[in-house]
């Protein structure tokens, strides 16, 4: 019998600084957005670019690492899985949904110049990329969590 596969791999730029929070049980969680770009030719043969925004959730030690090293505009490689959460909006009474990528692996790409406002980062040209992987078992999202303020993107403030 075939098993399902839920795997996401992205290379993109952070649209916001990671927002680190701690759950009531003491577990760290961070949220941020990542933009990916796609170039294509339309029916007239003109080159077009499309930007897709992705909501990222990271748990545990990897969340703390993301909070420490990642900044808006930084290029990253992420691996994880898709997850859709739902909750009841207290204002409208409607059921709301958010699809996110629960990140289990992260690599910082680019060099020092790719990280706007970097202070004291050891990631430079000629040095190996830093790779961080989440240990299995502590990356599952907490059910019933309402999304944070990062769900609203300020499209006028794009990092590139």
C-alpha positions as CSV (number, residue, x, y, z in Angstrom):
1,X,0.0,0.0,0.0
2,X,1.4,3.4,-1.0
3,X,1.9,6.0,1.7
4,X,1.3,9.7,1.2
5,X,4.0,12.3,1.0
6,X,3.8,15.8,2.4
7,X,7.1,17.5,1.7
8,X,7.9,21.1,0.9
9,X,11.2,22.5,-0.3
10,X,11.6,26.3,-0.8
11,X,14.4,28.8,-1.7
12,X,13.3,32.3,-1.1
13,X,13.8,35.6,0.7
14,X,12.4,36.4,4.2
15,X,9.6,39.0,3.9
16,X,9.7,39.8,7.7
17,X,11.9,39.3,10.6
18,X,11.1,36.1,12.6
19,X,8.8,36.6,15.5
20,X,9.8,34.4,18.5
21,X,7.2,33.4,21.0
22,X,7.0,30.8,23.8
23,X,4.0,28.6,24.4
24,X,2.5,28.1,27.9
25,X,4.4,24.8,28.0
26,X,7.7,26.6,27.3
27,X,8.2,25.5,23.7
28,X,9.7,28.1,21.3
29,X,7.9,28.9,18.1
30,X,8.7,31.4,15.4
31,X,6.7,32.7,12.5
32,X,7.8,34.5,9.3
33,X,7.0,34.8,5.6
34,X,9.1,33.8,2.7
35,X,8.7,35.1,-0.9
36,X,9.5,32.9,-3.9
37,X,9.7,34.3,-7.5
38,X,8.8,32.6,-10.7
39,X,9.6,34.0,-14.2
40,X,7.5,32.9,-17.2
41,X,6.5,34.2,-20.7
42,X,2.9,35.1,-21.1
43,X,0.8,34.4,-24.3
44,X,2.2,37.5,-26.0
45,X,5.8,36.3,-25.3
46,X,6.5,39.0,-22.7
47,X,8.6,38.0,-19.7
48,X,6.5,38.1,-16.5
49,X,7.4,37.6,-12.8
50,X,5.1,36.2,-10.2
51,X,5.8,36.3,-6.4
52,X,4.3,33.7,-4.1
53,X,4.2,34.3,-0.3
54,X,4.5,31.4,2.1
55,X,3.7,31.4,5.9
56,X,6.5,29.6,7.8
57,X,6.2,28.1,11.3
58,X,9.2,26.7,13.1
59,X,9.2,25.0,16.5
60,X,11.8,24.1,19.2
61,X,15.5,24.8,19.0
62,X,15.3,25.5,15.3
63,X,12.9,28.3,16.1
64,X,15.5,29.9,18.4
65,X,18.2,29.5,15.7
66,X,15.9,31.1,13.1
67,X,15.1,34.0,15.5
68,X,18.8,34.6,16.2
69,X,20.2,34.3,12.6
70,X,17.5,35.2,10.1
71,X,16.5,38.7,9.1
72,X,14.1,40.2,6.6
73,X,15.6,40.0,3.1
74,X,17.8,37.0,3.9
75,X,17.8,34.1,1.4
76,X,17.1,30.7,2.8
77,X,16.5,27.1,1.9
78,X,13.6,25.5,3.9
79,X,12.2,22.0,4.1
80,X,9.1,21.0,5.9
81,X,5.5,20.0,5.4
82,X,2.2,21.7,4.6
83,X,-0.4,22.1,7.3
84,X,-3.7,23.8,7.4
85,X,-5.1,25.1,10.7
86,X,-8.6,26.3,11.4
87,X,-10.1,28.5,14.1
88,X,-13.3,30.4,14.8
89,X,-13.0,34.2,14.3
90,X,-14.4,35.8,17.5
91,X,-15.4,39.0,15.7
92,X,-17.3,37.6,12.7
93,X,-18.1,34.1,14.1
94,X,-16.7,32.6,10.8
95,X,-14.4,29.6,10.6
96,X,-11.0,30.8,9.3
97,X,-8.2,28.7,7.7
98,X,-4.5,29.2,7.3
99,X,-2.1,27.0,5.3
100,X,1.4,27.1,6.5
101,X,4.7,25.3,6.0
102,X,6.0,23.7,9.3
103,X,9.7,23.9,8.8
104,X,11.9,21.0,9.9
105,X,15.2,22.0,8.1
106,X,16.8,25.4,7.3
107,X,19.9,26.5,5.5
108,X,21.0,30.1,5.2
109,X,22.0,30.9,1.7
110,X,24.0,33.8,0.2
111,X,26.7,35.7,2.0
112,X,27.1,38.6,4.4
113,X,25.9,41.1,1.9
114,X,22.6,39.3,1.5
115,X,21.7,39.9,5.2
116,X,20.5,43.5,5.5
117,X,21.6,45.0,8.8
118,X,23.7,42.0,9.8
119,X,25.8,42.6,12.9
120,X,28.5,40.1,13.9
121,X,27.3,37.3,11.7
122,X,29.9,34.7,11.0
123,X,28.3,33.7,7.7
124,X,30.6,35.1,5.0
125,X,31.9,34.4,1.5
126,X,34.1,31.3,1.4
127,X,32.7,29.9,4.6
128,X,30.4,26.8,4.6
129,X,26.7,27.4,4.8
130,X,25.1,26.9,8.2
131,X,22.6,24.1,8.2
132,X,20.1,23.4,11.0
133,X,17.8,20.5,11.2
134,X,14.9,20.1,13.6
135,X,14.9,16.9,15.7
136,X,11.9,14.8,14.9
137,X,9.0,15.0,17.3
138,X,9.0,18.6,18.4
139,X,8.0,20.3,15.2
140,X,4.3,19.6,15.2
141,X,2.1,22.7,15.3
142,X,-0.2,23.2,18.3
143,X,-3.9,22.7,17.2
144,X,-6.3,25.6,17.6
145,X,-3.7,28.3,17.5
146,X,-4.9,31.5,15.9
147,X,-2.4,33.0,13.5
148,X,-0.3,35.9,14.7
149,X,0.1,39.4,13.3
150,X,2.4,38.0,10.6
151,X,-0.6,36.8,8.6
152,X,-1.1,40.3,7.2
153,X,1.7,41.2,4.8
154,X,2.7,44.7,4.1
155,X,3.2,44.3,0.3
156,X,4.6,47.8,0.0
157,X,7.6,46.9,2.1
158,X,9.1,44.1,0.0
159,X,12.7,43.1,0.8
160,X,13.7,43.1,-2.9
